[in-house]
């Protein structure tokens, strides 16, 4: 009965008291699901960002270029060793022929001794002689023959020892050649693997991501161009200052006495960002640059030295060869094939090297720009020396 006297609760209160926990649970569940979805969305397939892809691809291209230089060095070494092995084998063959001829000559001596009885004891030879004089004549003759035989035997054994030595050298050279060929195969496989990984990463990008990647590269290009313009302005200002100092010094020298000669020498000791270049170098550099410009548009192919395609060091080697200057094949050696100068003193024709491991090179054309074979999939082109940032520049070398 007591329940009949209870006042009915308002609908709203009942909703608040009874339904709220269910609604709250549903709401919390929805929030949790939404939060999980929001958290999981960026990494649903663990796909790297465009920036990460760009960095990874650049790293792979650099690693491929490093492996390319190792491939070039191994190939050059293997080629030299093959020539050395061929020379040694030819020498061994000639010596073997000479030994055979010497062996035949010794055989003829032995046969002659047998026929003439020269190998008989002296007492028997004396008793068998027609006269004492005949014995002494025969003994004198055989003495001269014996001396020839002894010389022939000595030559034979000397040639035999030298031939054995050459055979050992040839065998060692063949083993070294095999090692170089194995290094060549390893470097080639490394290059192909790195390039394959880079292509795979790029192939996974959507059209939108490729557009974003292109935008990133364009920003880098604009920044590199800005830095190149700054360097060009600095070099121009330094050249003008040096020319003004030179003109001032010449003027003072033409009007002053010998007592003022000491003061007129100060411009030569003043630091100059653009020192006067040897005229013969400028002539060679002009030829080198003319050849380099003619290669623009040709594809980068790792291990290539022209004339239809190049890698970076293959291009610089060919460029300076056109000017009559012989450079080594790989960047590691090219960096030591000249005089190192400061970046501010760079002149057209100088070689600009990149990265701590010296795995890339281009030829400076002035105004902060260079011509180089950049990377696989690209073509020989003009580009700012700051294309990969100022910190990537290793050194500048004047090769002639």
LOPAMI-175471 format. One record per residue (C-alpha): residue in three letters; residue number from 1; x, y, z. Coordinates in nm, 4 decimals, padded with zeros to 6 digits. Example, Ala and Ser with C-alpha at 12.3 -4.5 7.8 and 13.67 -1.06 7.14 Angstrom:
<kolpas>
+-----+-----+----------+----------+----------+
|  aa |   i |     east |    north |       up |
+-----+-----+----------+----------+----------+
| ALA |   1 |  01.2300 | -00.4500 |  00.7800 |
| SER |   2 |  01.3670 | -00.1060 |  00.7140 |
+-----+-----+----------+----------+----------+
</kolpas>
This chain:
<kolpas>
+-----+-----+----------+----------+----------+
|  aa |   i |     east |    north |       up |
+-----+-----+----------+----------+----------+
| UNK |   1 |  00.0000 |  00.0000 |  00.0000 |
| UNK |   2 |  00.2857 |  00.2289 |  00.0744 |
| UNK |   3 |  00.3809 |  00.2205 | -00.2862 |
| UNK |   4 |  00.0393 |  00.3610 | -00.3810 |
| UNK |   5 |  00.1106 |  00.6771 | -00.1804 |
| UNK |   6 |  00.4419 |  00.7432 | -00.3537 |
| UNK |   7 |  00.4421 |  01.0399 | -00.5845 |
| UNK |   8 |  00.5358 |  00.9580 | -00.9406 |
| UNK |   9 |  00.8710 |  01.0959 | -01.0416 |
| UNK |  10 |  00.8873 |  01.3442 | -01.3226 |
| UNK |  11 |  00.9875 |  01.1960 | -01.6552 |
| UNK |  12 |  01.2852 |  01.4219 | -01.6821 |
| UNK |  13 |  01.4145 |  01.3222 | -01.3425 |
| UNK |  14 |  01.3714 |  00.9599 | -01.4230 |
| UNK |  15 |  01.5665 |  01.0097 | -01.7473 |
| UNK |  16 |  01.8382 |  01.1810 | -01.5560 |
| UNK |  17 |  01.8504 |  00.9181 | -01.2847 |
| UNK |  18 |  01.8070 |  00.6000 | -01.4821 |
| UNK |  19 |  01.9076 |  00.6708 | -01.8456 |
| UNK |  20 |  02.2079 |  00.8944 | -01.7829 |
| UNK |  21 |  02.4479 |  00.6070 | -01.7012 |
| UNK |  22 |  02.3640 |  00.4323 | -02.0295 |
| UNK |  23 |  02.4008 |  00.7545 | -02.2265 |
| UNK |  24 |  02.7233 |  00.8369 | -02.0498 |
| UNK |  25 |  02.8604 |  00.4925 | -02.1238 |
| UNK |  26 |  02.7653 |  00.5270 | -02.4888 |
| UNK |  27 |  02.9155 |  00.8741 | -02.5050 |
| UNK |  28 |  03.2413 |  00.7617 | -02.3435 |
| UNK |  29 |  03.2577 |  00.4670 | -02.5798 |
| UNK |  30 |  03.2097 |  00.6977 | -02.8772 |
| UNK |  31 |  03.4784 |  00.9344 | -02.7511 |
| UNK |  32 |  03.7152 |  00.6439 | -02.6957 |
| UNK |  33 |  03.6512 |  00.5106 | -03.0421 |
| UNK |  34 |  03.6945 |  00.8535 | -03.1938 |
| UNK |  35 |  04.0154 |  00.9105 | -03.0022 |
| UNK |  36 |  04.1476 |  00.5719 | -03.1113 |
| UNK |  37 |  04.0575 |  00.6498 | -03.4701 |
| UNK |  38 |  04.2241 |  00.9897 | -03.4505 |
| UNK |  39 |  04.5340 |  00.8401 | -03.2955 |
| UNK |  40 |  04.5589 |  00.5540 | -03.5412 |
| UNK |  41 |  04.4833 |  00.7564 | -03.8561 |
| UNK |  42 |  04.8343 |  00.8918 | -03.9252 |
| UNK |  43 |  04.9921 |  00.5460 | -03.9041 |
| UNK |  44 |  04.7259 |  00.3120 | -04.0396 |
| UNK |  45 |  04.9840 |  00.1625 | -04.2763 |
| UNK |  46 |  05.3024 |  00.3051 | -04.1192 |
| UNK |  47 |  05.3639 |  00.4968 | -04.4420 |
| UNK |  48 |  05.6489 |  00.7510 | -04.4178 |
| UNK |  49 |  05.5843 |  01.1181 | -04.4721 |
| UNK |  50 |  05.6867 |  01.2921 | -04.7920 |
| UNK |  51 |  05.9704 |  01.4607 | -04.6038 |
| UNK |  52 |  06.0927 |  01.1247 | -04.4771 |
| UNK |  53 |  06.0746 |  00.9779 | -04.8268 |
| UNK |  54 |  06.2660 |  01.2748 | -04.9674 |
| UNK |  55 |  06.5428 |  01.2330 | -04.7085 |
| UNK |  56 |  06.5561 |  00.8573 | -04.7529 |
| UNK |  57 |  06.5746 |  00.8812 | -05.1317 |
| UNK |  58 |  06.8513 |  01.1426 | -05.1114 |
| UNK |  59 |  07.0440 |  00.9171 | -04.8724 |
| UNK |  60 |  07.0008 |  00.6190 | -05.1034 |
| UNK |  61 |  07.1223 |  00.8178 | -05.4031 |
| UNK |  62 |  07.4270 |  00.9314 | -05.2060 |
| UNK |  63 |  07.5000 |  00.5755 | -05.0981 |
| UNK |  64 |  07.4607 |  00.4615 | -05.4579 |
| UNK |  65 |  07.7022 |  00.7306 | -05.5729 |
| UNK |  66 |  07.9529 |  00.6241 | -05.3078 |
| UNK |  67 |  07.9201 |  00.2645 | -05.4260 |
| UNK |  68 |  07.9591 |  00.3867 | -05.7845 |
| UNK |  69 |  08.2947 |  00.5457 | -05.7034 |
| UNK |  70 |  08.4043 |  00.2190 | -05.5403 |
| UNK |  71 |  08.2883 |  00.0364 | -05.8521 |
| UNK |  72 |  08.4863 |  00.2768 | -06.0715 |
| UNK |  73 |  08.7989 |  00.2287 | -05.8586 |
| UNK |  74 |  08.7631 | -00.1509 | -05.8635 |
| UNK |  75 |  08.7072 | -00.1480 | -06.2392 |
| UNK |  76 |  09.0133 |  00.0682 | -06.2997 |
| UNK |  77 |  09.2226 | -00.1540 | -06.0719 |
| UNK |  78 |  09.0982 | -00.4720 | -06.2395 |
| UNK |  79 |  09.1775 | -00.3304 | -06.5848 |
| UNK |  80 |  09.5350 | -00.2446 | -06.4821 |
| UNK |  81 |  09.5835 | -00.5828 | -06.3193 |
| UNK |  82 |  09.4497 | -00.7634 | -06.6270 |
| UNK |  83 |  09.7111 | -00.5844 | -06.8384 |
| UNK |  84 |  09.9809 | -00.6739 | -06.5856 |
| UNK |  85 |  09.8735 | -01.0389 | -06.5819 |
| UNK |  86 |  09.8692 | -01.0545 | -06.9625 |
| UNK |  87 |  10.2200 | -00.9045 | -06.9750 |
| UNK |  88 |  10.3496 | -01.1524 | -06.7170 |
| UNK |  89 |  10.1928 | -01.4475 | -06.8941 |
| UNK |  90 |  10.3469 | -01.3383 | -07.2257 |
| UNK |  91 |  10.6847 | -01.3058 | -07.0532 |
| UNK |  92 |  10.6503 | -01.6524 | -06.8976 |
| UNK |  93 |  10.5604 | -01.8024 | -07.2373 |
| UNK |  94 |  10.8667 | -01.6428 | -07.4000 |
| UNK |  95 |  11.0921 | -01.7637 | -07.1199 |
| UNK |  96 |  10.9492 | -02.1153 | -07.1452 |
| UNK |  97 |  11.0300 | -02.1161 | -07.5180 |
| UNK |  98 |  11.3816 | -01.9992 | -07.4425 |
| UNK |  99 |  11.4212 | -02.2771 | -07.1848 |
| UNK | 100 |  11.3112 | -02.5363 | -07.4375 |
| UNK | 101 |  11.5697 | -02.4097 | -07.6851 |
| UNK | 102 |  11.8394 | -02.4161 | -07.4156 |
| UNK | 103 |  11.7391 | -02.7685 | -07.3193 |
| UNK | 104 |  11.7741 | -02.8807 | -07.6809 |
| UNK | 105 |  12.1166 | -02.7162 | -07.7029 |
| UNK | 106 |  12.2332 | -02.8969 | -07.3885 |
| UNK | 107 |  12.1030 | -03.2220 | -07.5341 |
| UNK | 108 |  12.3073 | -03.1695 | -07.8485 |
| UNK | 109 |  12.6188 | -03.1135 | -07.6344 |
| UNK | 110 |  12.5584 | -03.4365 | -07.4478 |
| UNK | 111 |  12.5085 | -03.6289 | -07.7721 |
| UNK | 112 |  12.8275 | -03.4831 | -07.9184 |
| UNK | 113 |  13.0238 | -03.5855 | -07.6113 |
| UNK | 114 |  12.8884 | -03.9362 | -07.6379 |
| UNK | 115 |  12.9815 | -03.9637 | -08.0062 |
| UNK | 116 |  13.3344 | -03.8217 | -07.9681 |
| UNK | 117 |  13.4103 | -03.9944 | -07.6418 |
| UNK | 118 |  13.4778 | -03.6613 | -07.4739 |
| UNK | 119 |  13.3257 | -03.7955 | -07.1590 |
| UNK | 120 |  13.5866 | -04.0742 | -07.1311 |
| UNK | 121 |  13.8580 | -04.0538 | -06.8609 |
| UNK | 122 |  14.1718 | -03.8561 | -06.9499 |
| UNK | 123 |  14.3950 | -04.1713 | -06.9334 |
| UNK | 124 |  14.1766 | -04.3591 | -07.1808 |
| UNK | 125 |  14.1651 | -04.0596 | -07.4152 |
| UNK | 126 |  14.5482 | -04.0357 | -07.4081 |
| UNK | 127 |  14.5922 | -04.4061 | -07.4837 |
| UNK | 128 |  14.3427 | -04.3967 | -07.7689 |
| UNK | 129 |  14.4960 | -04.0876 | -07.9314 |
| UNK | 130 |  14.7034 | -04.1307 | -08.2506 |
| UNK | 131 |  14.9851 | -03.9245 | -08.1043 |
| UNK | 132 |  15.0639 | -03.7124 | -07.7992 |
| UNK | 133 |  15.0123 | -03.3970 | -08.0074 |
| UNK | 134 |  14.6700 | -03.5232 | -08.1176 |
| UNK | 135 |  14.5782 | -03.5779 | -07.7530 |
| UNK | 136 |  14.6785 | -03.2236 | -07.6537 |
| UNK | 137 |  14.4918 | -03.0695 | -07.9508 |
| UNK | 138 |  14.1787 | -03.2675 | -07.8654 |
| UNK | 139 |  14.2037 | -03.1725 | -07.4956 |
| UNK | 140 |  14.2374 | -02.8015 | -07.5801 |
| UNK | 141 |  13.9388 | -02.8189 | -07.8158 |
| UNK | 142 |  13.7223 | -02.9986 | -07.5614 |
| UNK | 143 |  13.8239 | -02.7436 | -07.3004 |
| UNK | 144 |  13.6748 | -02.4666 | -07.5121 |
| UNK | 145 |  13.3643 | -02.6775 | -07.5757 |
| UNK | 146 |  13.3311 | -02.7456 | -07.2037 |
| UNK | 147 |  13.3424 | -02.3728 | -07.1282 |
| UNK | 148 |  13.0568 | -02.3152 | -07.3762 |
| UNK | 149 |  12.8638 | -02.5999 | -07.2209 |
| UNK | 150 |  12.9170 | -02.4624 | -06.8730 |
| UNK | 151 |  12.7998 | -02.1176 | -06.9845 |
| UNK | 152 |  12.4956 | -02.2724 | -07.1503 |
| UNK | 153 |  12.4127 | -02.4717 | -06.8367 |
| UNK | 154 |  12.4527 | -02.1623 | -06.6178 |
| UNK | 155 |  12.2253 | -01.9624 | -06.8491 |
| UNK | 156 |  11.9727 | -02.2432 | -06.8481 |
| UNK | 157 |  11.9457 | -02.2591 | -06.4717 |
| UNK | 158 |  11.9370 | -01.8788 | -06.4414 |
| UNK | 159 |  11.6551 | -01.8598 | -06.6965 |
| UNK | 160 |  11.4748 | -02.1442 | -06.5245 |
| UNK | 161 |  11.4881 | -01.9633 | -06.1872 |
| UNK | 162 |  11.3701 | -01.6355 | -06.3416 |
| UNK | 163 |  11.0872 | -01.8145 | -06.5216 |
| UNK | 164 |  10.9699 | -01.9723 | -06.1959 |
| UNK | 165 |  10.9753 | -01.6292 | -06.0339 |
| UNK | 166 |  10.7677 | -01.4790 | -06.3147 |
| UNK | 167 |  10.5204 | -01.7669 | -06.2910 |
| UNK | 168 |  10.4764 | -01.6978 | -05.9194 |
| UNK | 169 |  10.4238 | -01.3269 | -05.9911 |
| UNK | 170 |  10.1651 | -01.4133 | -06.2535 |
| UNK | 171 |  09.9841 | -01.6464 | -06.0127 |
| UNK | 172 |  09.9765 | -01.3753 | -05.7432 |
| UNK | 173 |  09.8535 | -01.1188 | -05.9935 |
| UNK | 174 |  09.5772 | -01.3553 | -06.1001 |
| UNK | 175 |  09.4672 | -01.3956 | -05.7373 |
| UNK | 176 |  09.4706 | -01.0169 | -05.6916 |
| UNK | 177 |  09.2742 | -00.9762 | -06.0138 |
| UNK | 178 |  09.0155 | -01.2215 | -05.8863 |
| UNK | 179 |  08.9822 | -01.0201 | -05.5644 |
| UNK | 180 |  08.9370 | -00.6998 | -05.7646 |
| UNK | 181 |  08.6729 | -00.8633 | -05.9815 |
| UNK | 182 |  08.4888 | -00.9758 | -05.6683 |
| UNK | 183 |  08.5043 | -00.6188 | -05.5337 |
| UNK | 184 |  08.3672 | -00.5056 | -05.8678 |
| UNK | 185 |  08.0714 | -00.7422 | -05.8430 |
| UNK | 186 |  08.0014 | -00.6383 | -05.4832 |
| UNK | 187 |  08.0074 | -00.2658 | -05.5671 |
| UNK | 188 |  07.7835 | -00.3219 | -05.8682 |
| UNK | 189 |  07.5318 | -00.5172 | -05.6608 |
| UNK | 190 |  07.5341 | -00.2445 | -05.3942 |
| UNK | 191 |  07.4633 |  00.0275 | -05.6504 |
| UNK | 192 |  07.1769 | -00.1675 | -05.8028 |
| UNK | 193 |  07.0283 | -00.2411 | -05.4609 |
| UNK | 194 |  07.0375 |  00.1238 | -05.3489 |
| UNK | 195 |  06.8886 |  00.2483 | -05.6735 |
| UNK | 196 |  06.6176 | -00.0173 | -05.6604 |
| UNK | 197 |  06.5233 |  00.0869 | -05.3065 |
| UNK | 198 |  06.5044 |  00.4526 | -05.4102 |
| UNK | 199 |  06.2812 |  00.3715 | -05.7081 |
| UNK | 200 |  06.0557 |  00.1580 | -05.4895 |
| UNK | 201 |  06.0068 |  00.4422 | -05.2413 |
| UNK | 202 |  05.9253 |  00.6911 | -05.5153 |
| UNK | 203 |  05.6839 |  00.4524 | -05.6856 |
| UNK | 204 |  05.4722 |  00.4321 | -05.3687 |
| UNK | 205 |  05.3998 |  00.8066 | -05.3654 |
| UNK | 206 |  05.0588 |  00.9291 | -05.4687 |
| UNK | 207 |  05.0188 |  01.2101 | -05.7201 |
| UNK | 208 |  04.9557 |  01.4546 | -05.4351 |
| UNK | 209 |  05.2655 |  01.3364 | -05.2502 |
| UNK | 210 |  05.4756 |  01.3662 | -05.5658 |
| UNK | 211 |  05.3536 |  01.7230 | -05.6017 |
| UNK | 212 |  05.4510 |  01.7978 | -05.2433 |
| UNK | 213 |  05.7931 |  01.6387 | -05.3015 |
| UNK | 214 |  05.8406 |  01.8550 | -05.6098 |
| UNK | 215 |  05.7500 |  02.1615 | -05.4035 |
| UNK | 216 |  06.0099 |  02.0695 | -05.1412 |
| UNK | 217 |  06.2760 |  02.0288 | -05.4098 |
| UNK | 218 |  06.1767 |  02.3620 | -05.5654 |
| UNK | 219 |  06.2215 |  02.5388 | -05.2297 |
| UNK | 220 |  06.5636 |  02.3824 | -05.1966 |
| UNK | 221 |  06.6489 |  02.4924 | -05.5489 |
| UNK | 222 |  06.5444 |  02.8509 | -05.4777 |
| UNK | 223 |  06.7509 |  02.8612 | -05.1594 |
| UNK | 224 |  07.0511 |  02.7186 | -05.3449 |
| UNK | 225 |  07.0100 |  02.9836 | -05.6155 |
| UNK | 226 |  06.9973 |  03.2555 | -05.3503 |
| UNK | 227 |  07.3220 |  03.1309 | -05.1934 |
| UNK | 228 |  07.4851 |  03.1161 | -05.5355 |
| UNK | 229 |  07.3857 |  03.4753 | -05.6036 |
| UNK | 230 |  07.5371 |  03.5804 | -05.2699 |
| UNK | 231 |  07.8661 |  03.4099 | -05.3567 |
| UNK | 232 |  07.8651 |  03.5680 | -05.7018 |
| UNK | 233 |  07.8179 |  03.9114 | -05.5466 |
| UNK | 234 |  08.0977 |  03.8499 | -05.2969 |
| UNK | 235 |  08.3351 |  03.7388 | -05.5725 |
| UNK | 236 |  08.2395 |  04.0345 | -05.7898 |
| UNK | 237 |  08.3014 |  04.2795 | -05.5061 |
| UNK | 238 |  08.6339 |  04.1144 | -05.4222 |
| UNK | 239 |  08.7425 |  04.1278 | -05.7863 |
| UNK | 240 |  08.6535 |  04.4955 | -05.8124 |
| UNK | 241 |  08.8394 |  04.5719 | -05.4889 |
| UNK | 242 |  09.1454 |  04.3828 | -05.6099 |
| UNK | 243 |  09.1352 |  04.5649 | -05.9439 |
| UNK | 244 |  09.1064 |  04.9005 | -05.7666 |
| UNK | 245 |  09.3991 |  04.8169 | -05.5413 |
| UNK | 246 |  09.6037 |  04.7080 | -05.8404 |
| UNK | 247 |  09.5214 |  05.0284 | -06.0283 |
| UNK | 248 |  09.6055 |  05.2341 | -05.7222 |
| UNK | 249 |  09.9337 |  05.0508 | -05.6808 |
| UNK | 250 |  10.0259 |  05.0987 | -06.0473 |
| UNK | 251 |  09.9453 |  05.4664 | -06.0247 |
| UNK | 252 |  10.1543 |  05.5124 | -05.7133 |
| UNK | 253 |  10.4391 |  05.3190 | -05.8680 |
| UNK | 254 |  10.4428 |  05.5359 | -06.1809 |
| UNK | 255 |  10.4527 |  05.8651 | -05.9888 |
| UNK | 256 |  10.6468 |  05.7736 | -05.6789 |
| UNK | 257 |  11.0213 |  05.7350 | -05.6275 |
| UNK | 258 |  11.2087 |  05.4199 | -05.5393 |
| UNK | 259 |  11.1634 |  05.5071 | -05.1712 |
| UNK | 260 |  10.7910 |  05.4469 | -05.2058 |
| UNK | 261 |  10.8306 |  05.1075 | -05.3691 |
| UNK | 262 |  10.7930 |  04.9367 | -05.0319 |
| UNK | 263 |  10.4502 |  05.0876 | -04.9708 |
| UNK | 264 |  10.3328 |  04.9990 | -05.3211 |
| UNK | 265 |  10.3863 |  04.6305 | -05.2459 |
| UNK | 266 |  10.1052 |  04.6205 | -04.9882 |
| UNK | 267 |  09.8270 |  04.5210 | -05.2315 |
| UNK | 268 |  10.0027 |  04.1927 | -05.3072 |
| UNK | 269 |  09.9918 |  04.0945 | -04.9404 |
| UNK | 270 |  09.6315 |  04.2005 | -04.8905 |
| UNK | 271 |  09.3878 |  03.9095 | -04.8811 |
| UNK | 272 |  09.2019 |  03.8636 | -05.2051 |
| UNK | 273 |  08.9010 |  03.6391 | -05.2525 |
| UNK | 274 |  08.9729 |  03.6128 | -05.6239 |
| UNK | 275 |  09.3466 |  03.5820 | -05.6899 |
| UNK | 276 |  09.4851 |  03.6400 | -06.0363 |
| UNK | 277 |  09.4708 |  03.3165 | -06.2302 |
| UNK | 278 |  09.7544 |  03.1880 | -06.4479 |
| UNK | 279 |  09.6591 |  03.2834 | -06.8066 |
| UNK | 280 |  09.7432 |  02.9311 | -06.9263 |
| UNK | 281 |  09.4981 |  02.7895 | -06.6722 |
| UNK | 282 |  09.2262 |  03.0261 | -06.7915 |
| UNK | 283 |  09.2816 |  02.9074 | -07.1504 |
| UNK | 284 |  09.2585 |  02.5415 | -07.0513 |
| UNK | 285 |  08.9559 |  02.6092 | -06.8318 |
| UNK | 286 |  08.7804 |  02.7772 | -07.1227 |
| UNK | 287 |  08.8270 |  02.4639 | -07.3347 |
| UNK | 288 |  08.7109 |  02.2438 | -07.0478 |
| UNK | 289 |  08.3968 |  02.4514 | -06.9923 |
| UNK | 290 |  08.3130 |  02.4539 | -07.3633 |
| UNK | 291 |  08.3219 |  02.0746 | -07.3597 |
| UNK | 292 |  08.1190 |  02.0605 | -07.0361 |
| UNK | 293 |  07.8425 |  02.2800 | -07.1790 |
| UNK | 294 |  07.8221 |  02.0535 | -07.4828 |
| UNK | 295 |  07.7403 |  01.7594 | -07.2518 |
| UNK | 296 |  07.4387 |  01.9271 | -07.0893 |
| UNK | 297 |  07.1291 |  01.7137 | -07.1320 |
| UNK | 298 |  07.3108 |  01.3790 | -07.1470 |
| UNK | 299 |  07.1921 |  01.1217 | -06.8903 |
| UNK | 300 |  07.3622 |  01.0224 | -06.5687 |
| UNK | 301 |  07.4605 |  00.6549 | -06.5842 |
| UNK | 302 |  07.6666 |  00.5107 | -06.3030 |
| UNK | 303 |  08.0103 |  00.3951 | -06.4178 |
| UNK | 304 |  07.9846 |  00.5853 | -06.7478 |
| UNK | 305 |  08.2660 |  00.8003 | -06.8885 |
| UNK | 306 |  08.1022 |  00.9259 | -07.2082 |
| UNK | 307 |  08.0498 |  01.0148 | -07.4771 |
| UNK | 308 |  07.6758 |  00.9494 | -07.4526 |
| UNK | 309 |  07.6376 |  00.9371 | -07.0723 |
| UNK | 310 |  07.8389 |  01.0093 | -06.7588 |
| UNK | 311 |  07.8607 |  00.9706 | -06.3860 |
| UNK | 312 |  07.9959 |  01.2659 | -06.1880 |
| UNK | 313 |  08.3688 |  01.1847 | -06.1943 |
| UNK | 314 |  08.3447 |  01.0431 | -06.5455 |
| UNK | 315 |  08.2200 |  01.3838 | -06.6603 |
| UNK | 316 |  08.4926 |  01.5883 | -06.4890 |
| UNK | 317 |  08.7595 |  01.3511 | -06.6190 |
| UNK | 318 |  08.6292 |  01.3856 | -06.9756 |
| UNK | 319 |  08.5907 |  01.7629 | -06.9414 |
| UNK | 320 |  08.9527 |  01.8209 | -06.8466 |
| UNK | 321 |  09.0781 |  01.5603 | -07.0920 |
| UNK | 322 |  08.9278 |  01.7806 | -07.3655 |
| UNK | 323 |  09.1565 |  02.0584 | -07.2375 |
| UNK | 324 |  09.4644 |  01.8342 | -07.2454 |
| UNK | 325 |  09.4732 |  01.7588 | -06.8723 |
| UNK | 326 |  09.4647 |  01.3995 | -06.7481 |
| UNK | 327 |  09.2660 |  01.3401 | -06.4284 |
| UNK | 328 |  09.2280 |  01.0159 | -06.2303 |
| UNK | 329 |  08.9055 |  00.8218 | -06.2701 |
| UNK | 330 |  08.7471 |  00.8517 | -05.9257 |
| UNK | 331 |  08.6629 |  01.1405 | -05.6926 |
| UNK | 332 |  08.8914 |  01.0084 | -05.4166 |
| UNK | 333 |  09.1895 |  01.0585 | -05.6486 |
| UNK | 334 |  09.0666 |  01.3658 | -05.8356 |
| UNK | 335 |  09.0462 |  01.5619 | -05.5102 |
| UNK | 336 |  09.4258 |  01.5246 | -05.4790 |
| UNK | 337 |  09.5010 |  01.6041 | -05.8439 |
| UNK | 338 |  09.5549 |  01.9768 | -05.8097 |
| UNK | 339 |  09.5789 |  02.2730 | -05.5750 |
| UNK | 340 |  09.3131 |  02.3274 | -05.3100 |
| UNK | 341 |  09.1703 |  02.6806 | -05.3039 |
| UNK | 342 |  08.9084 |  02.8482 | -05.0883 |
| UNK | 343 |  08.5478 |  02.8581 | -05.2025 |
| UNK | 344 |  08.5606 |  03.2370 | -05.2279 |
| UNK | 345 |  08.8622 |  03.2046 | -05.4602 |
| UNK | 346 |  08.6967 |  02.9519 | -05.6920 |
| UNK | 347 |  08.7549 |  03.0163 | -06.0612 |
| UNK | 348 |  08.5739 |  02.8749 | -06.3660 |
| UNK | 349 |  08.7168 |  02.5316 | -06.4370 |
| UNK | 350 |  08.7861 |  02.4431 | -06.0737 |
| UNK | 351 |  08.6468 |  02.1170 | -05.9372 |
| UNK | 352 |  08.3991 |  02.1373 | -05.6504 |
| UNK | 353 |  08.3825 |  01.8262 | -05.4311 |
| UNK | 354 |  08.0984 |  01.7304 | -05.1995 |
| UNK | 355 |  08.0374 |  01.5375 | -04.8772 |
| UNK | 356 |  08.2784 |  01.4134 | -04.6121 |
| UNK | 357 |  08.3507 |  01.0953 | -04.8074 |
| UNK | 358 |  08.4183 |  01.2940 | -05.1293 |
| UNK | 359 |  08.1660 |  01.1039 | -05.3410 |
| UNK | 360 |  08.0466 |  01.3783 | -05.5769 |
| UNK | 361 |  08.2131 |  01.6389 | -05.7969 |
| UNK | 362 |  08.1155 |  01.9128 | -06.0407 |
| UNK | 363 |  08.3030 |  02.1722 | -06.2496 |
| UNK | 364 |  08.2674 |  02.5349 | -06.1409 |
| UNK | 365 |  08.1494 |  02.7784 | -06.4106 |
| UNK | 366 |  08.1376 |  03.0973 | -06.2016 |
| UNK | 367 |  07.8686 |  03.2910 | -06.0123 |
| UNK | 368 |  07.8186 |  03.0111 | -05.7620 |
| UNK | 369 |  07.7132 |  02.7686 | -06.0363 |
| UNK | 370 |  07.8541 |  02.4419 | -06.1702 |
| UNK | 371 |  07.7943 |  02.1779 | -06.4364 |
| UNK | 372 |  07.7611 |  01.8251 | -06.3022 |
| UNK | 373 |  07.6038 |  01.4845 | -06.3534 |
| UNK | 374 |  07.3760 |  01.4855 | -06.0460 |
| UNK | 375 |  07.2303 |  01.1385 | -05.9878 |
| UNK | 376 |  07.0536 |  00.8437 | -06.1537 |
| UNK | 377 |  06.7444 |  00.9499 | -06.3420 |
| UNK | 378 |  06.8814 |  01.3014 | -06.3939 |
| UNK | 379 |  07.0784 |  01.4667 | -06.6744 |
| UNK | 380 |  07.3974 |  01.6698 | -06.6932 |
| UNK | 381 |  07.2952 |  02.0253 | -06.6035 |
| UNK | 382 |  07.3932 |  02.3612 | -06.4631 |
| UNK | 383 |  07.3105 |  02.3969 | -06.0961 |
| UNK | 384 |  07.4010 |  02.5929 | -05.7861 |
| UNK | 385 |  07.6966 |  02.4526 | -05.5922 |
| UNK | 386 |  07.4653 |  02.4833 | -05.2894 |
| UNK | 387 |  07.2190 |  02.2341 | -05.4391 |
| UNK | 388 |  07.2460 |  02.0144 | -05.1301 |
| UNK | 389 |  07.3237 |  02.2858 | -04.8761 |
| UNK | 390 |  07.6414 |  02.4720 | -04.7909 |
| UNK | 391 |  07.7529 |  02.2044 | -04.5443 |
| UNK | 392 |  07.7737 |  01.9466 | -04.8236 |
| UNK | 393 |  08.0629 |  02.1288 | -04.9963 |
| UNK | 394 |  08.3908 |  01.9517 | -04.9159 |
| UNK | 395 |  08.6555 |  02.1453 | -05.1072 |
| UNK | 396 |  08.7549 |  02.3233 | -05.4274 |
| UNK | 397 |  09.0517 |  02.2027 | -05.6330 |
| UNK | 398 |  09.2285 |  02.3668 | -05.9275 |
| UNK | 399 |  09.3429 |  02.0775 | -06.1445 |
| UNK | 400 |  09.5875 |  02.2400 | -06.3860 |
+-----+-----+----------+----------+----------+
</kolpas>
